[in-house]
Amino acid sequence: MQVPIVEITNRPQIMRKTLFHNRVDGTFEEIADFCGVPASDWSWQPVFVDVDLDGYQDLVISAGHTRDVQDLDATVEIQSRQHPSPKDMDAKARQEAFTRAMMEHARLYPRLEMPIVAFHNLGNLKFEDVTQLWGTSAPGVHQGIAFGDLDGDGDLDFVVNNLNGACGVYRNDSIAPRVAVRLKGLPPNTQGIGAKIKLLGGAVPTQSQEVICGGRYLSGDDPMQVFAAGGLSNDVRIEVRWRSGKRSAVNGVKANRIYEIEETGAVEDQRSDNKIRSSEGTAVFEDGSGNLAALTGQESGVKVDGQPRRAALCDYLGDEPMDLVVMQNGAEARWKFRMITKQNRAYLNRR
């Protein structure tokens, strides 16, 4: 099913887990069943993290709910208690009766306590359920989950909430060699958020992570990234691509170390395939506002409700590269090119 770019009002809701595999051709394929991760009951936050430090990202999912609203026994009991209100009941009394009934019905649903579901990545697009083996089977209503090195041994532990109970603290006891990386960016981005880190020559040829801020349900991870070293004598290299476009590299990386890499020592990236263009270089975008007139009476298919100063990505000229349209003071709220005013700008991708 194709969904227009940035259209959110008609996206399908899938009542099971989905896992999308990047086919590296601009498309994804849904492979949850194939991988063995189609179900983990009422789930809140999936986290891909290399728990056992074998070079492959495992999957840890916080799960549970205050009420099991899909419990069939409770549903049958509720249906047996339902009855029509008297026809002569006034609106206020009807609403009060409805509210009481809803509260009583909610209490009939049992609490849905779930383990923290863990799947081990086998390295071949297959996962196996290791919840019992990895010690995350304690039941509870787990929602927010955050990873960080709590005991300073270079691997990632985690904390998780347990609704109406004490939070859980889980220590990672993996003994595999590891390399931890912590970035020190230039102010104001001192944690290097958005930087991409690669470790080459570890347990697998290439491992990569992006430093994120937040992004978890009601939680956020520590920005330190951990990689599988593979062995104590591997020839390992760390590469960092900063948000500024500069690069840092560390050769001769040793296992079981924490490396702090500062952006102050980064150098300009001279590789043409990855270089970020600046205002002094060749522009990636050009101002194509004059072409707006050519679209008079035509709709782009991008129909996002929004306020001025919003932006949208779309194939503006139908030439495949994605273009950028920026609303500066548009008088119309709906995104249709025939409504865009002279003050708006369309930036066309030169590639």
C-alpha positions, 0 to 999 in steps of 0.5 A, a space after each residue: 500500500 502506497 502512502 503519500 509523502 508525510 500523509 499521516 491521516 490514512 496510514 494503516 494500523 498493523 496489530 502485530 510487530 513489523 520489521 522492515 528490511 532495507 533493500 538498498 534500492 529506495 524500498 523496504 520489505 516487511 520481514 517480521 514473520 520471516 525473522 521470527 519477531 512478529 509478536 511480543 504482545 503489548 509492546 512499547 519500545 523496541 531497542 536494537 542493541 548488541 547484548 552479547 557483543 557478537 557484532 549483531 544487533 539484538 532486539 529488546 522490547 519493553 512490554 505490558 499494559 495496565 489492563 488486558 483490554 483484549 481479554 475475551 473472558 472480560 469482554 464476554 462478562 461486559 457484554 452480559 452486563 450491558 443493557 439499554 438506558 431508559 428512553 426517558 432518561 435525561 442527557 446528564 443522567 445518561 452520561 453519568 450512567 455511561 461513565 459509571 458503567 465504563 469504570 466498572 467494565 474497566 475493572 473487569 480487565 485483568 492486569 497484563 504483566 509481561 516480561 521484557 522480551 529479548 530476541 537474539 540476532 543470529 546474524 542471518 536475518 533470523 532471531 530467537 527468543 531468549 527472554 528466559 535465557 537472558 534473565 529478562 522474564 520478570 513480569 511487569 508493566 514495562 514501558 520506558 527503557 534506557 540503556 547505558 553503562 551503569 557499572 563502567 565495564 564498557 557494555 550496555 546495561 539498562 533500566 526499565 520502569 514497572 508501572 506502580 512498582 519499583 523500576 528494574 535495573 539489569 546488568 549486562 554480564 557479557 564477557 566478550 571483548 568490546 570497544 566503547 566510544 564517547 564523543 566530545 563535540 563542539 558546543 552546543 552539541 557537546 555530546 556529538 548528537 547526530 554523529 555516525 560512528 563506524 568500527 571496522 575490523 571488529 567481530 564483523 567487518 563493519 559496525 555502525 551507530 548514530 548518536 541519538 538524543 531521546 528517541 525512546 518511549 518516555 526515555 533516552 539512552 546514554 550517548 556512549 556507543 558500544 561495539 563488539 571487538 571480536 578479539 584482543 588482537 584484531 586490527 580495529 579502526 574507529 571512524 566518526 562523521 560529525 554533524 559538521 561534515 568533518 571526520 575523525 579516525 582512530 587506528 590501532 584500536 585496542 579491545 576493552 577500552 573506552 575511547 573519548 574522541 573530540 571534535 576539535 581534532 576532526 578534519 574536513 572530509 575530502 571524499 566526494 561521495 560523502 562530502 557535505 557541501 557548504 555555501 562556499 562549495 557547489 550547492 546541492 539545492 538551487 532556488 526554484 521559486 520561479 518554477 512555481 508558476 508552472 504548477 498553477 492548477 496542479 496538485 503535487 499530492 503532498 497534502 499535509 495540514 500545517 502552519 506557515 514555515 513548514 517544509 516538505 520533501 517531494 519530487 518537485 520536478 518529477 526527475 527522481 531526486 527529492 526537492 525541498 519546499 519551504 513555507 515562509 508565509 503561505 496564506 493557505 493551510 493545505 499543501 497544494 502547489 496551486 496554493 503556494 504564494 510568491 513568498 514561498 520557496 522551492 529548493 530544487 535538488 541539483 543531483 
